[in-house]
Amino acid sequence: MVFQIVLVFWVVVYAETNKESCKDLLQGYLTGQLSSALGRYQVKALRRDFESFSNDVRKALKEVKEKQVTDIKTIQEIQNSSIVYTRWGKKTCPSHAEQVVSGYVGGSWYQHTGAAVNPLCLPKNPEWGIYKDGTDGSKAYIFGGEYQTDTVPAYMKRLYQHDVPCAVCLVRKRSVVQMFPARKTCYAGWRLEYHGNLMAGEYSQKAGSTYTCVDSHPDTVHGGHANKNGYLFYPVEARCGTLKCPPYVEGREFVCVVCSKE
């Protein structure tokens, strides 16, 4: 600051003797100062822009890294995950699945008002805990399952009053399994496990039941062709009214498909 004052004083003194030279000298000094100030401003602006750009880059790299970690975790979870489902009406599982159990369908008696609604896939090699043989006291019951397909056309008729087998299947690297009624193919992105016919208990029977997808090419239990009843499987057909027709058709039997997804 002292230097600047001295310089201005010298310029004023010098101006008395040479006004043109003083003017040129002062103009050059001021121009240099302005250029220097402008340069400092530009450097600061560039530094701010660079710092902002660097922050954006760091933020973007952090987001990419977090997404990569999430994707790797998801892939690992899928690789370590598995699903289990029951293939009703078949003794075996699809070729891509591991068979856990091959057994017989069991369930409640079709006319019992206190019946459990869901069927079970019972193993061929049961184990027992504490027991007392004989039907005594208030108990729940499990009977065998039986096809009731005498009103269905084509090959399904031959299944009538045969006992129903089942298989429990394990599929690795899948996270979801779902039965879709009124479909015989899977939606995009889903893999077929099996397709079949939708079946349940007959509408007028006392016992409740569940809609079950029975394989479209069902097996039967060897030696199980007799009218012994038990948990009964009837085809399911559409009834128009509250059910929209079209697309559904009065009296037409439903199909179904079981699909899995990663």
C-alpha positions as CSV (number, residue, x, y, z in Angstrom):
1,M,0.0,0.0,0.0
2,V,2.9,2.4,0.8
3,F,4.4,1.6,-2.5
4,Q,1.3,2.5,-4.3
5,I,1.1,5.9,-2.5
6,V,4.7,6.7,-3.3
7,L,4.1,5.7,-6.9
8,V,1.1,8.0,-7.2
9,F,3.0,10.8,-5.6
10,W,5.9,10.3,-8.0
11,V,3.5,10.3,-10.9
12,V,1.9,13.6,-9.8
13,V,5.3,15.2,-9.4
14,Y,6.5,13.8,-12.7
15,A,3.3,15.0,-14.4
16,E,4.3,18.6,-13.8
17,T,7.2,18.2,-16.1
18,N,5.8,15.7,-18.6
19,K,2.1,15.3,-18.7
20,E,2.0,12.9,-21.7
21,S,4.5,10.6,-20.2
22,C,2.6,10.6,-16.9
23,K,-0.7,9.8,-18.6
24,D,0.9,6.8,-20.3
25,L,2.5,5.6,-17.2
26,L,-0.7,5.8,-15.1
27,Q,-2.8,4.1,-17.8
28,G,-0.3,1.2,-18.0
29,Y,-0.3,0.8,-14.3
30,L,-4.1,0.7,-14.0
31,T,-4.3,-1.7,-16.9
32,G,-1.9,-4.0,-15.3
33,Q,-3.8,-3.9,-12.0
34,L,-7.1,-4.6,-13.8
35,S,-5.5,-7.5,-15.7
36,S,-4.1,-8.9,-12.4
37,A,-7.4,-8.6,-10.6
38,L,-9.3,-10.1,-13.5
39,G,-6.9,-13.0,-13.6
40,R,-7.3,-13.7,-9.9
41,Y,-11.1,-13.6,-10.3
42,Q,-10.9,-16.1,-13.2
43,V,-8.7,-18.4,-11.3
44,K,-11.1,-18.3,-8.3
45,A,-14.0,-19.0,-10.7
46,L,-12.2,-21.9,-12.3
47,R,-11.3,-23.3,-8.9
48,R,-14.9,-23.1,-7.8
49,D,-16.1,-24.8,-11.0
50,F,-13.5,-27.5,-10.6
51,E,-14.4,-28.1,-7.0
52,S,-18.1,-28.4,-7.9
53,F,-17.2,-30.8,-10.8
54,S,-15.1,-32.9,-8.5
55,N,-17.9,-33.1,-5.9
56,D,-20.3,-34.2,-8.6
57,V,-17.8,-36.9,-9.8
58,R,-17.3,-38.1,-6.2
59,K,-21.1,-38.2,-5.7
60,A,-21.6,-40.1,-8.9
61,L,-18.8,-42.6,-8.1
62,K,-20.3,-43.2,-4.7
63,E,-23.7,-43.9,-6.1
64,V,-22.2,-46.3,-8.7
65,K,-20.3,-48.1,-5.9
66,E,-23.4,-48.4,-3.7
67,K,-25.4,-49.8,-6.7
68,Q,-22.7,-52.3,-7.4
69,V,-22.7,-53.4,-3.8
70,T,-26.5,-53.7,-3.9
71,D,-26.4,-55.7,-7.1
72,I,-23.8,-58.1,-5.8
73,K,-25.8,-58.6,-2.7
74,T,-28.9,-59.3,-4.7
75,I,-27.1,-61.8,-6.9
76,Q,-25.7,-63.6,-3.9
77,E,-29.2,-63.7,-2.3
78,I,-30.6,-65.2,-5.5
79,Q,-27.8,-67.7,-5.7
80,N,-28.4,-68.8,-2.1
81,S,-32.2,-68.7,-2.3
82,S,-34.5,-71.6,-3.1
83,I,-38.2,-72.4,-3.3
84,V,-40.2,-75.5,-2.4
85,Y,-43.6,-76.4,-3.9
86,T,-45.9,-79.4,-4.2
87,R,-46.6,-80.9,-7.6
88,W,-50.1,-82.3,-7.1
89,G,-51.0,-85.4,-9.1
90,K,-47.5,-86.4,-9.9
91,K,-45.0,-88.8,-8.3
92,T,-41.9,-87.0,-9.6
93,C,-40.6,-83.4,-9.9
94,P,-39.6,-81.6,-13.1
95,S,-36.1,-82.4,-14.4
96,H,-34.6,-79.0,-13.2
97,A,-36.0,-79.6,-9.6
98,E,-34.8,-81.7,-6.7
99,Q,-37.3,-84.2,-5.4
100,V,-37.7,-83.9,-1.6
101,V,-40.8,-86.2,-1.2
102,S,-42.8,-88.5,-3.4
103,G,-45.9,-89.5,-1.6
104,Y,-49.7,-89.5,-1.3
105,V,-52.3,-86.8,-1.0
106,G,-54.0,-86.7,2.3
107,G,-56.8,-84.5,3.6
108,S,-60.1,-84.3,5.5
109,W,-63.3,-86.2,4.7
110,Y,-65.4,-84.4,2.1
111,Q,-68.5,-84.3,4.3
112,H,-67.1,-83.3,7.6
113,T,-68.2,-79.9,8.7
114,G,-65.1,-79.3,10.8
115,A,-62.7,-80.4,8.1
116,A,-59.3,-78.8,7.4
117,V,-59.4,-77.2,4.0
118,N,-55.9,-77.8,2.7
119,P,-54.6,-81.0,1.2
120,L,-51.2,-82.5,2.4
121,C,-48.5,-84.3,0.6
122,L,-47.8,-87.3,2.9
123,P,-44.5,-89.3,2.7
124,K,-44.4,-93.0,2.0
125,N,-42.2,-93.6,5.0
126,P,-44.0,-91.9,7.9
127,E,-42.5,-91.5,11.3
128,W,-44.4,-91.6,14.6
129,G,-44.2,-89.9,18.0
130,I,-46.4,-90.6,21.0
131,Y,-49.4,-92.5,19.8
132,K,-52.3,-94.8,20.8
133,D,-53.8,-96.9,18.0
134,G,-57.6,-96.8,17.4
135,T,-60.0,-94.0,16.8
136,D,-61.0,-92.7,20.2
137,G,-62.0,-89.3,21.5
138,S,-62.2,-86.0,19.7
139,K,-59.6,-85.9,17.0
140,A,-59.0,-84.5,13.6
141,Y,-58.7,-87.0,10.7
142,I,-56.6,-87.4,7.5
143,F,-57.9,-89.5,4.7
144,G,-56.5,-90.2,1.2
145,G,-57.2,-88.1,-1.8
146,E,-59.2,-89.2,-4.8
147,Y,-59.9,-88.0,-8.3
148,Q,-63.6,-87.3,-9.2
149,T,-63.3,-86.8,-12.9
150,D,-66.2,-88.7,-14.4
151,T,-67.7,-85.6,-15.9
152,V,-64.5,-84.4,-17.7
153,P,-63.9,-85.4,-21.3
154,A,-61.0,-87.2,-22.8
155,Y,-58.2,-88.8,-20.8
156,M,-59.2,-87.4,-17.5
157,K,-62.1,-89.8,-17.2
158,R,-59.6,-92.7,-16.7
159,L,-58.5,-91.1,-13.4
160,Y,-62.0,-91.4,-11.8
161,Q,-61.8,-92.7,-8.2
162,H,-58.1,-93.3,-8.4
163,D,-56.0,-92.2,-5.4
164,V,-53.9,-89.0,-5.9
165,P,-50.0,-89.0,-5.6
166,C,-47.9,-85.9,-5.0
167,A,-44.3,-84.7,-5.0
168,V,-42.5,-82.0,-3.0
169,C,-40.0,-80.2,-5.2
170,L,-37.0,-78.0,-4.4
171,V,-35.7,-75.5,-7.0
172,R,-32.5,-73.5,-6.3
173,K,-31.6,-70.0,-7.3
174,R,-35.3,-69.0,-7.4
175,S,-37.1,-66.7,-4.8
176,V,-40.8,-66.9,-5.7
177,V,-43.2,-69.6,-6.7
178,Q,-46.9,-68.9,-7.6
179,M,-49.9,-70.7,-9.0
180,F,-51.8,-68.8,-11.7
181,P,-55.4,-69.9,-12.4
182,A,-56.8,-69.6,-15.9
183,R,-53.3,-69.8,-17.4
184,K,-51.4,-72.6,-19.1
185,T,-48.3,-70.6,-19.8
186,C,-46.2,-68.4,-17.5
187,Y,-46.0,-64.6,-17.7
188,A,-42.8,-63.0,-19.2
189,G,-39.9,-63.4,-16.8
190,W,-41.3,-66.5,-15.0
191,R,-40.2,-70.1,-15.5
192,L,-42.6,-73.0,-15.9
193,E,-42.7,-75.5,-13.1
194,Y,-45.8,-77.4,-14.3
195,H,-49.2,-76.7,-15.8
196,G,-52.4,-78.5,-15.0
197,N,-56.1,-78.4,-14.2
198,L,-57.6,-76.4,-11.4
199,M,-59.4,-78.7,-9.0
200,A,-61.3,-78.4,-5.6
201,G,-64.0,-79.9,-3.6
202,E,-67.6,-80.2,-5.0
203,Y,-69.7,-77.1,-4.3
204,S,-72.5,-78.8,-2.3
205,Q,-70.2,-80.8,0.0
206,K,-70.0,-79.8,3.6
207,A,-66.2,-79.7,3.9
208,G,-64.2,-76.7,2.7
209,S,-61.4,-77.1,0.3
210,T,-58.7,-75.1,-1.6
211,Y,-58.2,-74.5,-5.3
212,T,-55.4,-76.8,-6.2
213,C,-53.4,-77.0,-9.5
214,V,-53.3,-80.8,-10.4
215,D,-50.7,-81.7,-13.1
216,S,-52.1,-81.9,-16.6
217,H,-50.7,-85.4,-17.1
218,P,-51.5,-86.8,-13.6
219,D,-50.3,-90.1,-12.2
220,T,-52.3,-92.4,-10.0
221,V,-51.3,-94.4,-6.8
222,H,-50.7,-98.1,-7.6
223,G,-53.5,-100.2,-6.1
224,G,-55.6,-97.2,-5.2
225,H,-58.6,-97.6,-7.6
226,A,-61.6,-97.9,-5.4
227,N,-64.6,-95.7,-4.4
228,K,-63.3,-95.0,-0.8
229,N,-63.7,-91.2,-1.0
230,G,-61.8,-88.9,1.4
231,Y,-60.4,-85.6,0.2
232,L,-61.9,-85.3,-3.3
233,F,-60.6,-83.5,-6.3
234,Y,-63.3,-82.2,-8.8
235,P,-62.6,-80.1,-11.9
236,V,-63.5,-76.4,-11.5
237,E,-65.6,-74.6,-14.0
238,A,-66.7,-71.0,-14.6
239,R,-70.1,-69.6,-13.7
240,C,-71.0,-66.3,-15.3
241,G,-72.6,-63.5,-13.4
242,T,-70.3,-61.7,-11.0
243,L,-67.6,-63.5,-13.0
244,K,-67.1,-61.6,-16.2
245,C,-68.1,-63.4,-19.3
246,P,-66.4,-62.8,-21.7
247,P,-63.5,-63.3,-21.2
248,Y,-64.6,-66.4,-19.2
249,V,-67.1,-68.9,-20.6
250,E,-70.1,-70.4,-18.7
251,G,-69.3,-74.0,-17.7
252,R,-65.8,-74.2,-19.1
253,E,-63.2,-76.0,-17.0
254,F,-60.2,-74.0,-15.7
255,V,-56.6,-74.7,-16.3
256,C,-53.7,-73.5,-14.2
257,V,-49.9,-73.1,-14.2
258,V,-47.3,-73.0,-11.5
259,C,-44.4,-70.7,-12.2
260,S,-41.2,-69.6,-10.4
261,K,-39.1,-66.4,-10.6
262,E,-35.6,-65.3,-9.6
